[in-house]
Amino acid sequence: MKITHSQIINSTSGMTMQELLKLNSELVSIIKHRQRMESKDMKSSLSVGDNVWFENRGVRHTGVVTKIMRTKAIVKVGFTNWKTPMSNLQFV
C-alpha cells in the first residue's frame, strides 16, 4: 500500500510539536542512511578512468574520474578538476 503526500500531511496535522520533532529526526536519519548507502554503492562500482556526469547549480558536467577518495572523487572536466561527493555522480 502506497501512502500519498496528502495522507501524510493529514496524519501529521494532529501531532504535537514534540511528536513532529521526533518524526523529523527519524526522517533525517533515514535520508542520511540512504545517502550513505548510495555513496558506498557508487564507490564500489567506480574506477579511475570511468566517464561520469554530475550536476552543479543546474549545469551538467561530464568528465573522467581521476582519483577516488573515502567520500569524494576527483573528476576532470576539461582543464578543471572537481572534488564531488560520490552520491552526486552518475555513469555516462
N, C-alpha and C positions, 0 to 999 in steps of 0.2 A: 504494500500500500504506500503510495507516494503522498507525502504531506505537502500542501501548497503553501506559498508565501503568506497568503491571506489567512489560512488556518493557523499558522504560527503567530501572526500578529494578533488574531482574535484570542488565542490561548494565553498570550503573554500580557494582554491588556489588564487582566485582573491580578497580576502578580505585584507583590510588594517590591520596594526598592532593593531590599536585601536579596530577594529571590532573583531579581533581574541582574544584579551584580554577580551573583553566583553563576547564573546561566551564561553571562558574558565571559566570565573567567574560564568556564568549561569549554565554550565555543572557541575562544582564543587558543587554548591548549590543543584542541582537536586540529585547528587550522595549522598551527606550528608543527604538529606531529606530521601531518600530511605533507607539508613543505619539506621537512627534513627527509621523509621517505622518498619524495620525488628527487631531491638533490642526490641522495645516495644511489638511487636507480640510475640517474644520469651519469654520476661519477663512475659507476661500474661499467657502463657501456661506452664511455667516452675515451678516445685515444688521441694522442698528439697527431696532428695531420688531418683530423676529421673536419669536414666542411659543416659549419653550423650557422645559425642566424639567431639574432636576439633583437628585441625592441628596446629603444631608449628614447623616452619622451616622444613617443608616437612615430619614430623613424626606425625603419627596419634596416639592420646592418647584417651583412653576410661576410663571413671570414673563415679563417682556419685556426684551429686550436694549436697553440704553440707550447703551452705549459698547463699542467693540471696540478692544482694545489688542494689543500684539505677541503675548503668550501667554495673556492672560486677557480676560474680558469682564465688564462690569458688568451684572448682571441685577436689575431692580427687581421685588421680590416684596412686594406690599402697600406698606407705607411704608418698607421696608428695602431697601438696595442691597447686593448680594452681589458680591464680586470672586471669580470662579470660573474655574479653568482651562478652556479650550475643550474639552479632551478629556472633561470631565465633562458637557457639555451634550448634550441630545437635543431634537430638534424635537417640538413637541406634535402 
